[in-house]
Amino acid sequence: MTHHIVIIGAGYAGLMAANRLTRRLSPGRARVTLINDGATFVERVRLHQVAAGHAVPGAAVPDLLRGAGFVQGRVTGIAPDRRELRLGSTTMTYDTLVYAAGSVAGLEGAAEHALTVSGADDTGRLRDRVSRLGAGGVLAVVGAGPTGIEVATELAERHPGLRVRLLTGEEPGVRWSPRARAHLRRVFDRLGVEVVTGAKVVEADASGARLADGRFVCSDAVVWTTGFRVPALAREAGLAVDGHGRVLVDETARSISHPDVYAIGDAAAVRGPGGRELRMACATALPVAGQAADAIVARLGGREPAPLRFAYVVQCVSLGRHDGLIQFVHTDDRPRAVTLTGRPAALVKELVVRGAFGFARRGVFPQLPGATRSSTRSEPSAATSANAPEASARR
Ligand SMILES: Cc1cc2nc3c(=O)[nH]c(=O)nc-3n(C[C@H](O)[C@H](O)[C@H](O)COP(=O)(O)OP(=O)(O)OC[C@H]3O[C@@H](n4cnc5c(N)ncnc54)[C@H](O)[C@@H]3O)c2cc1C
């Protein structure tokens, strides 16, 4: 019988895996089915642009596939021992499962009133809310990781009358080069983004955000950009996961508990050079998904797959439509002194974003010269309990 490979999730990881698999397997050898709860591919790396009201054309998932079947629906359960998925009132069986269910905004209890920028629907609500605020409206953006920085600058540029307050524990870009941080400060000044440091938000409501030190930051709306989480599906199915619910995989992206299951993208805990866990990023999702697909192809052909090879090159952040920041990094993601800023950086970022979509669509990924082998998974540390509230490192 034809081997059936089922992929859950049509984000960057799932799309790359589907197209890489059908590119490399003959239809008689295996068939591939991609399941996603929405019919449209969400270019998540552009959601801050959507939030600011820029038009970002969407594409129907089936139009992006090179031979895989598509099923629109939400997987509500996995029975790995029977190799079965629950999809509404029906079930689907698989021989190999690729788990690529991504991540969602991690609203902590304190932030139930906050807006988010995680998928198409919540970002649409943010866009509508911001457009109703008008001149003089105040928006608090919680978190100054790359997503928070992109959201704050994009909204401030697009709505010059809006007062944007960026609430952060540490200085934005604290792990980047001094030149990068200096550029960020200049851009915040130019766009009027007010940075509030030492800010741990413990409560957010319609009138603003309360900080752990007792300060209250007034705002008309709060956007929460930190602490992304993964769906509970893998944990509920009994797959081995870390304290954040990310699937624990070996050096070929295969589940350490269920050899018929591979996990990729934000939903997988993959270790890179030096044993360091790779961050949740499109930059991680694409090469890992491509190599996981190659591992599946190798095993179907009776060959031993090569271990994942991985290297980071840059971190790219847009600062509105006309400015950006490209932080060059070592293969293990530590920043180098080299930083590109301004319009050239905005252009590079745009090319990277287009490239990511193009790679996923074609099922190819760049083979990086400095890439090193992924190290074997290490045991989850005692510090990561099953209820650990924070998601893993992001972007
Ligand atoms: C505003 C923003 C900007 C970003 N910019 C960058 C950037 O510049 N560079 C970078 O590297 N990263 C960036 N990221 C992070 C990047 O978008 C994610 O790391 C990436 O999207 C992860 O891809 P994925 O395929 O694992 O998951 P996702 O993109 O989350 O896709 C998962 C898919 O699975 C579907 N799904 C989930 N559960 C189910 C289910 N039970 N049944 C069916 N379908 C399901 C979801 O609906 C979704 O379509 C950004 C993120 C945001 C929010």
The ligand as an ORCA input file, in Angstrom:
! r2SCAN-3c Opt
* xyz 0 1
  C       4.407     39.508     13.670
  C       5.410     38.406     13.531
  C       6.580     38.634     12.815
  C       7.523     37.619     12.681
  N       8.673     37.872     11.969
  C       9.612     36.906     11.841
  C      10.819     37.162     11.123
  O      11.050     38.260     10.633
  N      11.716     36.152     11.013
  C      11.503     34.915     11.557
  O      12.366     34.041     11.420
  N      10.360     34.646     12.250
  C       9.412     35.594     12.405
  N       8.268     35.349     13.103
  C       8.066     33.999     13.689
  C       7.518     33.054     12.607
  O       6.381     33.614     12.020
  C       7.179     31.700     13.203
  O       8.304     31.184     13.853
  C       6.735     30.758     12.084
  O       5.530     31.217     11.540
  C       6.589     29.330     12.595
  O       6.129     28.537     11.526
  P       5.311     27.208     11.818
  O       5.026     26.610     10.474
  O       5.998     26.393     12.834
  O       3.962     27.665     12.528
  P       2.758     28.618     12.119
  O       3.198     29.651     11.159
  O       2.190     29.019     13.422
  O       1.750     27.639     11.359
  C       1.057     26.609     12.025
  C      -0.215     26.297     11.243
  O      -0.849     25.182     11.849
  C      -2.224     25.444     11.972
  N      -2.744     24.602     13.053
  C      -2.409     24.673     14.368
  N      -3.067     23.734     15.070
  C      -3.818     23.043     14.172
  C      -4.726     21.960     14.297
  N      -4.977     21.382     15.481
  N      -5.354     21.502     13.179
  C      -5.111     22.071     11.975
  N      -4.258     23.113     11.794
  C      -3.617     23.601     12.887
  C      -2.278     26.928     12.257
  O      -3.546     27.486     11.999
  C      -1.219     27.430     11.278
  O      -1.761     27.627      9.999
  C       7.289     36.342     13.257
  C       6.097     36.101     13.961
  C       5.164     37.118     14.090
  C       3.898     36.823     14.842
*
